Amino acid sequence: MPLIDYPAPIRELIVQMKSLPGLGPRSAERLVMWLMGRGAGRVGGLAKALGELQERVGICGECGFFLQSGDPCPLCDHPKRDRHLMCVVEAAADVLRLEGSRAFVGLYHVLGGKLSPLDNVTPSDLRIDDLLRRVRELEVTEVILALGADVEGEVTANYLADVLREGGVMVTRLAQGMPAGGGLDHVDELTIFQAMNGRRRMD
Amino acid sequence: MPLIDYPAPIRELIVQMKSLPGLGPRSAERLVMWLMGRGAGRVGGLAKALGELQERVGICGECGFFLQSGDPCPLCDHPKRDRHLMCVVEAAADVLRLEGSRAFVGLYHVLGGKLSPLDNVTPSDLRIDDLLRRVRELEVTEVILALGADVEGEVTANYLADVLREGGVMVTRLAQGMPAGGGLDHVDELTIFQAMNGRRRMD
């Protein structure tokens, strides 16, 4: 008697789902069973949304935030933003957290990660050359480091402060109002607002 | 200053993801951010797998298990299975749990749920008419009720035992080796094996 299993398309989707972050084998199977049953009407919408993500979303070559294909960058190309003030963040999602706090009106620079020798993340893996070029070209007067308060965030902040000060620009960082050990992802907007206002110069 | 948000395709995918069972707004956002970054190579595969699910998977009109379009049912059309023995389960996933225990070689019947007055699930919402027709047509001699040991499972088992016995067929159920309050989803294969072997007749 051969062992019965789901048809190949179901197995393939379970394989695809269970390797997504935060989904294990059991929750992936339950999700696919839901899509085969009560959620059948949602399969098309999900597939379409994934297709649109691939086709219509790009990344701004300057700041590193997301961009709808063909559109100008909502941050870099906004006429009212202060082009001499630049805020460095780890990830694109951090831009939304800072915008939500309404404490910052300058430009952003998404690093794409933080230095981590244990995970083999070195300065050349982050968008640091682009940062130095933009600071020079835009004649930025202050760079605000809005990195997480964990060990890798501290290491990255200290490294960036060193290379940026060599170029003669003032470097500040978010005030230590942020909870220790946490990234921008885990704090509320008021905390971000206070941290932005209390930022201190790195000497 | 307008509030910055993700481009529309990203927002749309977050909306789609966060309404899936087991995914909240935060985990949906993190998942989409992962797909925009390190997981970019996975977007196409996921969209394709969802499309295949929609196009190539159907449900067997007899047993209710999944079927690859165009193929015969791997259960109903298998020549070596005992066609006079029928096992009733709540959901298609339960078939795999029972097959994994290798304790059963008859046919299956997927009910598609269990009776639940609180959720407005009545006998007409389940595949009970199909079950009675198959039992009659196939001249089934024993129907094994492999339903969860929770309240709705008990109610469903008692209801089915009543209508099936009227037709003169023997009705058995899985032995109460199963943990109280749990469905087939939560037990290991050995427990299912013991429960199948110790099944008892309903009088």
Interface residues (C-beta under 8 A of the other chain):
Chain A: M1 P2 L3 I4 D5 Y6 P7 A8 P9 I10 E12 L13 Q16 M17 S19 L20 P21 G22 L23 S27 E29 R30 L31 V32 M33 W34 L35 M36 G37 G39 R42 V43 G44 G45 L46 A47 A49 L50 G51 E52 L53 Q54 E55 R56 V57 I59 F66 L67 Q68 D71 P74 L75 H78 K80 R81 A91 A92 A93 V95 L96 E99 G100 R102 V105 G112
Chain B: M1 P2 L3 I4 D5 Y6 P7 A8 P9 I10 E12 L13 Q16 M17 S19 L20 P21 G22 L23 S27 E29 R30 L31 V32 M33 W34 L35 M36 G37 G39 R42 V43 G44 G45 L46 A47 A49 L50 G51 E52 L53 Q54 E55 R56 V57 I59 F65 F66 L67 Q68 D71 P74 L75 H78 K80 R81 A91 A92 A93 V95 L96 E99 G100 R102 V105 G112
